[in-house]
Amino acid sequence: MERFLWVCLGSAVGGGARYLVSGWVVKALGSAFPYGTLAVNFLGSFLLAALMYAGLEAAAMPPALRLALTTGMMGGFTTYSTFSYETMRYVHDGAWGLASANVLITVVTCLGACLLGWAGAKWWLGA
């Protein structure tokens, strides 16, 4: 239960950070392109990889802290970072087919799910 609470706390911090970072970037660069989302996804991917290296490869942090920072904070900040990390691990391991499949399947299915969600809500609400 303690680990769960740390993940919840990290998620709250990550979600708040996403709101702030995205807002700052949009204020600085404008909203003609989703710069805020791009900045959050880029930063989140960088931070998650660094945290995973520190936690797994270098054993520089305890597992509970790694969980709070990665699943919690980075998960609240952006789940795109997890997608990036998992794809990078496939590439690192030489599994280019799995990396490519992960990118293609994720992009196509998530875009499809987004379209279905939009259509379903439109149907449900009758708009």
C-alpha positions in Angstrom: 0.0 0.0 0.0 2.9 2.4 0.7 4.3 1.9 -2.8 0.8 2.7 -4.2 0.6 5.9 -2.2 4.1 7.0 -3.5 3.0 6.3 -7.1 -0.2 8.4 -6.5 1.9 11.3 -5.0 4.3 11.1 -7.9 1.4 11.1 -10.4 0.0 14.3 -8.8 3.4 16.0 -9.1 3.9 14.8 -12.7 0.4 16.0 -13.7 1.0 19.4 -12.2 4.4 19.7 -13.9 2.8 18.7 -17.2 0.3 21.5 -16.8 3.0 24.1 -15.9 5.5 23.1 -18.6 3.0 22.9 -21.4 1.5 26.3 -20.4 5.0 27.9 -20.3 5.9 26.5 -23.7 2.6 27.5 -25.3 3.0 31.0 -23.8 6.5 31.3 -25.2 5.9 29.7 -28.7 2.2 30.1 -29.3 -0.5 27.5 -30.0 -0.3 27.2 -33.8 1.5 23.8 -33.3 1.2 21.6 -30.2 4.6 22.8 -28.9 3.5 22.3 -25.3 2.7 18.6 -25.8 5.9 18.1 -27.8 8.0 19.7 -25.1 6.4 17.5 -22.4 6.8 14.3 -24.4 10.5 15.2 -25.2 11.3 16.2 -21.7 9.5 13.2 -20.2 11.2 10.7 -22.6 14.6 12.2 -21.6 13.9 12.1 -17.9 12.4 8.6 -17.8 15.4 7.2 -19.6 17.8 8.9 -17.2 15.8 7.7 -14.2 15.6 4.1 -15.5 19.3 4.1 -16.2 20.0 5.5 -12.7 17.6 3.0 -11.1 18.3 -0.2 -13.1 21.7 0.0 -14.7 23.6 2.1 -12.1 21.5 1.0 -9.1 21.7 4.5 -7.8 18.3 4.6 -6.3 16.1 2.2 -4.3 13.3 0.4 -6.1 10.5 2.3 -4.3 12.0 5.7 -5.2 12.4 4.5 -8.9 8.7 3.4 -8.9 7.5 6.8 -7.4 9.6 8.8 -9.9 9.0 6.6 -13.0 5.5 5.1 -12.8 4.3 7.9 -10.6 5.8 11.2 -11.5 6.8 10.5 -15.1 3.5 8.6 -15.7 1.6 11.6 -14.5 3.8 13.9 -16.6 3.5 11.9 -19.8 3.0 8.2 -20.7 4.7 8.9 -24.0 7.9 8.6 -22.1 7.2 5.0 -21.3 6.4 4.3 -25.0 9.7 5.9 -25.9 11.7 4.0 -23.3 10.2 0.7 -24.2 10.9 1.3 -27.9 14.4 2.4 -27.2 15.1 -0.8 -25.2 14.0 -2.9 -28.2 16.4 -0.9 -30.4 19.2 -1.2 -27.7 18.6 -5.0 -27.7 18.7 -5.2 -31.5 15.1 -6.1 -31.7 14.3 -3.7 -34.6 11.3 -5.6 -35.7 9.7 -5.3 -32.3 10.7 -1.6 -32.0 9.1 -0.9 -35.4 6.0 -2.9 -34.6 5.6 -1.1 -31.3 5.8 2.3 -33.0 3.4 1.3 -35.8 0.9 -0.5 -33.7 0.9 2.2 -31.0 0.4 5.1 -33.3 -2.2 3.4 -35.5 -4.3 1.8 -32.7 -4.1 4.9 -30.4 -5.1 7.2 -33.3 -7.9 4.7 -34.1 -9.0 4.7 -30.4 -9.0 8.5 -30.4 -11.2 8.6 -33.5 -13.6 6.0 -32.0 -13.8 7.9 -28.7 -14.6 11.1 -30.6 -17.3 9.3 -32.7 -18.7 7.5 -29.7 -19.0 10.7 -27.6 -20.5 12.5 -30.6 -23.1 9.7 -31.0 -23.8 9.5 -27.3 -24.2 13.2 -26.8 -26.1 13.6 -30.1 -24.1 16.5 -31.2 
